[in-house]
């Protein structure tokens, strides 16, 4: 892994949006859509957020606040984040990068049934799921200003997306025919390719007191209930996104070896795990 880039921007999943959108496979961008006989309009693109284009006024203020909250989650919401991470530790590019847990289009897909909870969840519930698991923290007031700001930001980056349509690139791109992981090789690979950024102890790096390279295990990482604590999810993220900007350069075997080593390192427990998959169907790679 590149010295200047994180291996896993792990945390949510959870907002599966890290850990919920975390459970879906994805593919390449969809084909253009014909709107008339003379005009061809491409589908809504995953695009970086230009802060200068956010409109003025109360709604624009909420969008800007939401952007700040997802990028500096611990600093802005310390009472709700137990590990000092940020939503964007996992959702790369402010949630706008395909196959990296993007939030683009999610407002038009929720409420949505999730097998882990065994019921239909709102998007606010999905966000809070990430706060409790990936952030190892506590839920926000689902109708409060902070939650509304986060949802406003997600709606803003989803403008132009057809409601009810799951875009290609949602979640992480699941690897087909997953190999049997070699944890020992994963440990060796981590030491040579990842420890320079994330530390030999997996504690990450915090220049200036803010995580630049997130903790991958230990007290300041995601807990066992997070989507990133699952083998398939972690391997998909590593393979598709790491090194940052060079996703897909690791072999599936290396991605699974690294994921298997990382997820089996010590991390916080999650008391609510006893309530997961109440109707059955727990995935084979769940940590508990």
C-alpha positions in Angstrom: 0.0 0.0 0.0 1.1 3.6 -0.8 2.8 5.4 2.2 0.7 8.5 1.5 -2.7 6.9 1.5 -4.8 5.0 3.9 -5.5 1.3 3.4 -8.9 1.4 4.9 -10.8 4.5 5.6 -12.8 2.2 8.0 -15.6 3.2 10.2 -19.7 2.6 9.5 -21.1 0.9 9.0 -21.9 1.0 8.6 -23.5 4.0 7.2 -23.9 1.3 5.3 -24.2 4.0 4.1 -21.1 2.1 5.6 -22.3 -0.5 6.9 -25.8 -0.6 5.2 -25.0 0.4 1.7 -21.9 -1.6 2.6 -23.7 -4.8 2.0 -24.5 -4.3 -1.7 -22.6 -5.3 -4.8 -22.1 -2.7 -7.6 -20.9 -2.4 -11.1 -19.8 0.3 -13.6 -21.7 3.5 -14.4 -25.0 3.1 -16.2 -25.5 3.9 -19.9 -26.8 7.3 -21.0 -30.5 7.9 -21.1 -32.2 9.3 -24.2 -34.5 12.2 -23.2 -35.5 13.3 -26.7 -34.6 12.6 -30.3 -32.0 15.4 -30.3 -30.7 15.5 -26.7 -28.8 12.8 -24.8 -28.4 13.5 -21.1 -26.0 11.3 -19.2 -27.2 9.8 -15.9 -26.5 11.7 -12.7 -22.7 11.4 -12.1 -20.9 10.8 -8.8 -19.2 14.1 -8.5 -17.2 15.9 -5.9 -19.0 18.6 -4.0 -18.2 22.1 -5.0 -18.9 24.1 -1.8 -19.2 27.3 -3.8 -22.2 25.9 -5.7 -24.2 25.2 -2.6 -27.0 27.7 -2.6 -27.3 30.4 0.1 -30.1 30.5 2.6 -31.3 28.1 5.3 -31.2 25.0 3.2 -27.7 25.8 1.9 -26.6 26.4 5.5 -27.9 22.9 6.4 -26.1 21.3 3.5 -22.8 23.0 4.5 -23.3 22.0 8.1 -24.0 18.4 7.0 -20.8 18.4 4.9 -18.8 19.5 7.9 -20.4 16.9 10.1 -19.5 14.0 7.8 -16.0 15.3 7.3 -15.2 16.2 10.9 -17.6 14.0 12.7 -15.7 13.5 16.0 -14.6 17.1 16.2 -18.2 18.4 15.7 -20.1 15.6 17.5 -17.7 14.3 20.2 -20.6 13.2 22.4 -21.8 10.8 19.7 -18.4 9.4 18.4 -16.5 7.0 20.6 -13.5 6.5 18.4 -12.5 9.9 17.0 -13.2 8.9 13.4 -15.2 10.6 10.7 -17.9 9.4 8.4 -15.6 10.1 5.5 -13.0 7.7 7.0 -15.0 5.1 5.2 -17.2 7.0 2.8 -14.5 8.3 0.5 -14.8 11.7 -1.2 -17.6 12.9 1.0 -19.7 10.0 0.0 -19.5 10.7 -3.7 -17.1 7.9 -4.9 -18.7 4.9 -6.5 -17.9 1.5 -4.9 -16.7 3.3 -1.8 -20.0 3.4 0.2 -21.4 6.5 -1.6 -24.5 8.3 -0.3 -25.5 9.4 -3.8 -29.1 8.4 -4.4 -29.8 7.0 -0.9 -32.5 9.5 0.0 -34.6 8.1 -2.8 -34.2 4.5 -1.7 -35.2 4.8 2.0 -37.2 3.6 3.9 -35.7 0.2 3.1 -36.0 -3.3 4.6 -32.7 -4.6 6.2 -32.3 -8.1 7.3 -29.8 -7.2 10.1 -32.5 -5.2 11.9 -35.3 -7.4 10.6 -37.5 -4.4 9.8 -37.9 -1.4 7.5 -35.4 1.4 8.4 -35.5 5.1 7.6 -32.4 6.8 6.4 -32.0 8.5 9.7 -32.0 5.1 11.4 -29.4 3.9 8.9 -27.2 6.9 9.8 -27.6 6.2 13.5 -26.7 2.6 12.9 -23.3 3.8 11.7 -22.9 6.1 14.7 -23.4 3.2 17.0 -21.3 0.7 15.2 -18.7 2.3 12.9 -18.2 5.2 15.2 -18.6 3.1 18.3 -20.8 5.9 19.7 -24.3 6.9 20.3 -27.3 7.8 18.1 -28.2 11.3 17.1 -31.7 12.7 17.7 -33.4 11.4 14.5 -35.4 14.7 14.2 -32.7 17.1 15.4 -30.7 19.7 13.6 -27.6 17.6 13.2 -29.4 14.6 11.6 -31.3 17.0 9.4 -28.1 18.6 8.2 -26.6 15.2 7.4 -29.7 14.2 5.5 -29.7 17.6 3.7 -26.2 17.0 2.5 -27.0 13.5 1.3 -30.0 14.9 -0.6 -27.9 17.7 -2.1 -25.3 15.3 -3.6 -28.2 13.1 -4.8 -29.9 16.0 -6.8 -31.0 14.8 -10.2 -31.0 11.1 -9.3 -34.2 9.3 -10.1 -36.0 8.4 -6.9 -36.2 4.6 -6.2 -33.3 3.9 -8.5 -30.2 2.2 -7.0 -27.3 3.5 -9.0 -24.4 1.3 -10.1 -21.6 1.9 -7.7 -23.7 1.7 -4.5 -22.0 0.2 -1.6 -18.8 -1.8 -2.2 -18.2 -4.0 -5.2 -18.4 -7.6 -4.0 -15.7 -9.9 -5.1 -16.9 -13.0 -7.0 -15.7 -16.4 -5.9 -14.0 -15.2 -2.8 -10.7 -17.0 -2.0 -9.9 -18.7 1.2 -8.0 -16.1 3.2 -4.5 -16.6 4.5 -4.3 -14.6 7.8 -0.6 -15.2 8.2 0.1 -13.7 4.8 -2.2 -10.9 5.6 -0.2 -10.1 8.7 3.1 -10.1 6.7 1.5 -7.9 3.9 0.2 -5.5 6.5 3.6 -5.1 8.0 5.3 -4.3 4.7 2.6 -2.4 2.9 0.2 -0.8 5.4 1.9 -0.3 8.8 3.8 2.8 7.6 0.5 4.7 7.5 -1.8 2.9 9.9 0.9 1.9 12.4 2.2 -1.5 13.4 -0.4 -1.5 16.2 -3.2 -0.5 13.8 -3.8 2.8 15.7 -3.5 5.0 12.6 -2.0 8.5 12.6 -3.3 11.8 13.9 -1.1 14.7 12.7 -2.4 17.8 14.4 -4.8 15.7 16.5 -7.0 14.7 13.6 -6.9 11.3 12.0 -5.3 11.3 8.5 -4.9 7.6 8.6 -7.7 5.9 10.6 -7.3 3.3 13.2 -8.0 -0.2 11.9 -8.2 -1.9 15.2 -8.0 -1.1 18.9 -10.1 1.2 21.1 -10.3 3.9 18.5 -11.6 1.8 15.7 -15.0 0.4 14.6 -16.6 -2.2 16.8 -17.5 -5.8 16.0 -21.0 -4.8 14.9 -19.8 -2.6 12.1 -20.1 -3.7 8.5 -16.3 -3.3 8.1 -15.8 -6.0 10.8 -17.1 -8.5 8.2 -14.7 -10.3 6.0 -16.4 -9.9 2.7 -17.1 -6.2 3.2 -13.6 -5.3 4.3 -12.1 -7.3 1.5 -14.3 -5.6 -1.1 -13.4 -2.2 0.3 -9.7 -2.9 0.3 -9.7 -4.4 -3.2 -11.8 -1.6 -4.7 -10.3 1.4 -3.1 -6.8 0.8 -1.7 -4.3 2.2 -2.3 -6.4 5.4 -2.7 -6.7 6.3 -6.3 -5.4 2.9 -7.4 -8.3 0.6 -6.5 -8.2 -2.8 -8.1 -4.4 -3.1 -8.1 -4.4 -5.6 -5.2 -5.3 -9.2 -6.1 -8.5 -10.6 -4.6 -6.3 -13.0 -2.6 -4.2 -10.2 -1.1 -7.4 -8.2 -0.3 -8.9 -11.2 1.5 -5.7 -11.9 3.3 -5.4 -8.4 4.6 -9.1 -8.2 5.5 -8.9 -11.4 7.5 -5.9 -10.2 9.5 -7.4 -6.8 10.2 -10.9 -7.8 11.3 -9.5 -10.4 13.7 -7.5 -7.8 15.6 -8.9 -6.5 19.0 -11.6 -4.0 18.7 -14.6 -2.8 20.9 -17.5 -5.1 21.4 -21.1 -4.1 20.5 -23.8 -4.9 23.1 -26.6 -4.5 20.5 -25.3 -7.4 18.4 -27.6 -9.8 20.3 -30.5 -8.2 18.4 -29.1 -8.6 14.9 -30.7 -10.8 12.3 -33.8 -11.5 14.4 -35.5 -13.3 11.5 -32.4 -15.4 10.6 -30.2 -15.1 7.6 -27.0 -14.0 9.4 -24.2 -13.9 6.8 -21.4 -16.4 6.9 -18.8 -13.7 7.5 -20.4 -12.0 10.6 -18.0 -11.7 13.5 -20.5 -13.0 16.0 
